[in-house]
């Protein structure tokens, strides 16, 4: 599955301009250091963090997308930075827990 398929399948809201990428798993954390040490290339990153530091972290970890849960408002500077680096910054109107269950149900782990 790729990021565009995922957006269409579960109704995520794209916030940034991005390049479609293949997804190979899911990583859930709100700590930058966890992502830098534990995420794998191609993972989706589920978080409630919205500050612009999430973008270079996702880029460094080679994430497929960042999904902001709980329908949180994302600052314009974060969206602009994600668009600049073509990183998928997506918004979900469900909790991290609910989204993790939904992703598991469609085969992402």
Backbone as CSV, one residue per row, in Angstrom:
resi,resn,N_x,N_y,N_z,CA_x,CA_y,CA_z,C_x,C_y,C_z
1,UNK,0.844,-1.168,0.000,0.000,0.000,0.000,0.898,1.243,0.000
2,UNK,0.402,2.302,-0.636,1.167,3.546,-0.641,0.370,4.653,0.052
3,UNK,1.006,5.798,0.202,0.392,6.891,0.955,-0.906,7.390,0.311
4,UNK,-0.959,7.459,-1.006,-2.192,7.916,-1.665,-3.329,6.920,-1.432
5,UNK,-3.026,5.621,-1.555,-4.042,4.598,-1.286,-4.573,4.718,0.141
6,UNK,-3.665,4.948,1.078,-4.045,5.054,2.481,-4.969,6.251,2.710
7,UNK,-4.638,7.390,2.137,-5.472,8.589,2.277,-6.882,8.290,1.788
8,UNK,-6.993,7.658,0.624,-8.305,7.342,0.051,-9.046,6.288,0.862
9,UNK,-8.319,5.300,1.360,-8.944,4.162,2.030,-9.528,4.500,3.393
10,UNK,-8.833,5.319,4.172,-9.343,5.590,5.524,-9.714,7.051,5.760
11,UNK,-9.699,7.856,4.715,-10.207,9.220,4.822,-9.326,10.180,5.585
12,UNK,-8.030,10.093,5.372,-7.117,11.053,5.988,-7.141,12.351,5.198
13,UNK,-6.811,13.447,5.863,-6.778,14.750,5.205,-5.328,15.142,4.928
14,UNK,-4.943,15.243,3.647,-3.585,15.702,3.327,-3.433,17.185,3.672
15,UNK,-2.361,17.499,4.373,-2.078,18.885,4.725,-0.967,19.473,3.869
16,UNK,-0.074,18.629,3.369,1.086,19.092,2.606,1.044,18.535,1.186
17,UNK,1.829,19.141,0.316,2.086,18.554,-0.992,3.155,17.493,-0.770
18,UNK,2.947,16.302,-1.321,3.879,15.217,-1.034,4.041,14.281,-2.213
19,UNK,5.114,13.503,-2.156,5.332,12.438,-3.137,4.765,11.148,-2.572
20,UNK,4.049,10.405,-3.389,3.492,9.127,-2.966,4.622,8.141,-2.694
21,UNK,4.542,7.466,-1.556,5.569,6.501,-1.161,4.925,5.218,-0.685
22,UNK,5.643,4.138,-0.813,5.194,2.848,-0.286,5.290,2.866,1.240
23,UNK,4.380,2.147,1.881,4.335,2.053,3.335,4.717,0.630,3.732
24,UNK,5.615,0.510,4.704,6.023,-0.837,5.126,5.829,-1.091,6.613
25,UNK,5.071,-0.251,7.282,4.818,-0.458,8.701,4.356,0.819,9.370
26,UNK,4.145,0.718,10.680,3.620,1.831,11.462,4.489,2.023,12.693
27,UNK,4.786,3.273,13.025,5.535,3.592,14.237,4.729,4.631,14.999
28,UNK,4.476,4.365,16.278,3.672,5.261,17.108,4.538,5.810,18.231
29,UNK,4.693,7.122,18.255,5.431,7.767,19.339,5.237,9.268,19.251
30,UNK,5.326,9.905,20.415,5.295,11.358,20.463,6.657,11.929,20.834
31,UNK,7.661,11.063,20.866,9.013,11.496,21.223,9.935,11.426,20.008
32,UNK,10.538,12.559,19.685,11.456,12.650,18.549,12.573,11.606,18.675
33,UNK,13.127,11.461,19.865,14.244,10.530,20.059,13.823,9.087,19.780
34,UNK,12.589,8.720,20.102,12.095,7.371,19.788,12.072,7.141,18.283
35,UNK,11.611,8.131,17.550,11.521,8.008,16.090,12.919,7.872,15.494
36,UNK,13.834,8.698,15.965,15.193,8.673,15.404,15.904,7.349,15.687
37,UNK,15.571,6.697,16.780,16.267,5.453,17.119,15.485,4.188,16.799
38,UNK,14.156,4.302,16.630,13.374,3.082,16.474,12.579,2.915,15.193
39,UNK,12.300,4.005,14.500,11.491,3.908,13.281,12.313,3.322,12.146
40,UNK,11.613,2.669,11.234,12.256,2.085,10.068,11.869,2.867,8.815
41,UNK,12.737,2.863,7.847,12.473,3.519,6.575,11.152,3.010,6.003
42,UNK,10.301,3.930,5.577,9.021,3.563,4.983,7.876,3.454,5.960
43,UNK,8.135,3.617,7.264,7.061,3.564,8.264,6.169,4.797,8.188
44,UNK,4.915,4.629,8.617,4.038,5.745,8.925,4.364,6.152,10.352
45,UNK,4.305,7.435,10.647,4.532,7.909,12.004,3.240,8.518,12.518
46,UNK,2.668,7.914,13.552,1.470,8.426,14.200,1.891,9.225,15.425
47,UNK,1.418,10.476,15.517,1.808,11.342,16.617,0.773,12.439,16.844
48,UNK,0.838,13.042,18.020,0.034,14.236,18.294,0.895,15.495,18.223
49,UNK,2.185,15.318,17.997,3.091,16.468,17.900,2.840,17.226,16.599
50,UNK,2.911,18.549,16.665,2.640,19.351,15.473,3.738,20.380,15.174
51,UNK,4.735,20.480,16.033,5.788,21.479,15.831,6.649,21.110,14.625
52,UNK,7.353,22.084,14.083,8.067,21.866,12.824,9.218,20.877,12.936
53,UNK,9.670,20.543,14.127,10.762,19.567,14.294,10.379,18.161,13.838
54,UNK,9.082,17.907,13.711,8.688,16.570,13.264,9.070,16.328,11.804
55,UNK,9.150,17.391,11.012,9.451,17.238,9.586,10.894,16.773,9.356
56,UNK,11.914,17.452,9.901,13.269,16.936,9.692,13.480,15.564,10.330
57,UNK,12.760,15.296,11.412,12.862,13.973,12.029,12.329,12.903,11.085
58,UNK,11.181,13.153,10.483,10.612,12.201,9.520,11.518,12.044,8.307
59,UNK,12.121,13.133,7.885,13.043,13.087,6.750,14.275,12.251,7.098
60,UNK,14.846,12.485,8.274,16.013,11.739,8.733,15.720,10.246,8.840
61,UNK,14.542,9.910,9.357,14.158,8.505,9.535,13.581,7.889,8.259
62,UNK,13.439,8.690,7.199,12.914,8.232,5.911,11.500,7.649,6.040
63,UNK,10.660,8.374,6.764,9.279,7.938,6.987,8.445,8.130,5.717
64,UNK,7.445,7.279,5.535,6.520,7.436,4.405,5.576,8.603,4.605
65,UNK,5.170,8.830,5.857,4.228,9.906,6.150,4.195,10.163,7.649
66,UNK,3.773,11.371,7.983,3.472,11.727,9.372,1.960,11.886,9.442
67,UNK,1.342,11.191,10.390,-0.097,11.343,10.577,-0.332,11.975,11.947
68,UNK,-0.915,13.157,11.924,-1.260,13.875,13.143,-2.664,13.435,13.547
69,UNK,-2.773,12.884,14.741,-4.055,12.342,15.199,-4.817,13.364,16.046
70,UNK,-6.005,12.975,16.469,-6.870,13.787,17.341,-7.315,15.093,16.689
71,UNK,-7.244,15.160,15.367,-7.694,16.347,14.624,-7.040,17.627,15.138
72,UNK,-5.774,17.509,15.516,-5.048,18.665,16.061,-4.728,19.678,14.964
73,UNK,-4.751,20.930,15.327,-4.377,22.022,14.413,-2.866,21.998,14.230
74,UNK,-2.432,22.034,12.974,-1.008,21.995,12.646,-0.577,23.387,12.191
75,UNK,0.497,23.927,12.785,0.952,25.261,12.392,1.326,25.319,10.910
76,UNK,1.090,26.476,10.310,1.415,26.675,8.895,2.886,26.399,8.607
77,UNK,3.774,26.780,9.521,5.206,26.567,9.280,5.549,25.075,9.182
78,UNK,4.824,24.229,9.904,5.045,22.787,9.814,4.571,22.265,8.464
79,UNK,3.409,22.714,8.036,2.856,22.303,6.740,3.772,22.764,5.604
80,UNK,4.221,23.991,5.668,5.101,24.531,4.624,6.418,23.758,4.540
81,UNK,6.984,23.417,5.679,8.242,22.665,5.690,8.038,21.264,5.125
82,UNK,6.931,20.621,5.482,6.630,19.290,4.941,6.463,19.358,3.424
83,UNK,5.775,20.384,2.941,5.597,20.548,1.490,6.937,20.784,0.797
84,UNK,7.792,21.568,1.418,9.106,21.848,0.838,9.902,20.563,0.613
85,UNK,9.796,19.633,1.552,10.543,18.376,1.451,9.701,17.227,0.894
86,UNK,8.483,17.547,0.427,7.582,16.561,-0.193,7.250,15.397,0.733
87,UNK,7.162,15.697,2.035,6.806,14.695,3.039,5.299,14.742,3.258
88,UNK,4.661,13.587,3.226,3.215,13.526,3.446,2.915,13.852,4.905
89,UNK,2.231,14.956,5.118,1.746,15.346,6.438,0.236,15.221,6.362
90,UNK,-0.303,14.278,7.119,-1.711,13.932,7.027,-2.390,14.143,8.372
91,UNK,-3.677,14.415,8.343,-4.440,14.638,9.562,-5.530,13.580,9.686
92,UNK,-5.696,13.083,10.918,-6.755,12.113,11.212,-7.653,12.688,12.294
93,UNK,-8.959,12.506,12.144,-9.890,13.037,13.132,-10.175,12.034,14.242
94,UNK,-9.374,10.964,14.318,-9.536,9.961,15.363,-8.307,9.961,16.268
95,UNK,-8.436,9.294,17.395,-7.314,9.208,18.326,-6.213,8.317,17.744
96,UNK,-5.038,8.415,18.325,-3.925,7.571,17.893,-4.305,6.100,18.047
97,UNK,-4.935,5.765,19.144,-5.361,4.387,19.402,-6.345,3.902,18.339
98,UNK,-7.359,4.701,18.054,-8.356,4.326,17.039,-7.712,4.151,15.671
99,UNK,-6.797,5.062,15.326,-6.130,4.974,14.030,-5.232,3.744,13.958
100,UNK,-4.531,3.445,15.033,-3.673,2.260,15.055,-4.492,0.986,14.829
101,UNK,-5.658,0.919,15.441,-6.536,-0.246,15.245,-6.982,-0.327,13.783
102,UNK,-7.392,0.799,13.229,-7.848,0.838,11.827,-6.730,0.408,10.879
103,UNK,-5.509,0.895,11.119,-4.372,0.518,10.272,-4.082,-0.979,10.391
104,UNK,-4.195,-1.501,11.581,-3.986,-2.949,11.784,-5.058,-3.740,11.025
105,UNK,-6.285,-3.280,11.068,-7.380,-3.965,10.386,-7.199,-4.018,8.868
106,UNK,-6.511,-3.008,8.305,-6.299,-3.028,6.848,-4.940,-3.661,6.482
107,UNK,-4.281,-4.240,7.485,-3.073,-5.012,7.193,-1.752,-4.336,7.438
108,UNK,-1.759,-3.121,7.996,-0.499,-2.450,8.310,-0.143,-2.702,9.766
109,UNK,1.131,-3.027,9.988,1.569,-3.331,11.358,2.867,-2.662,11.644
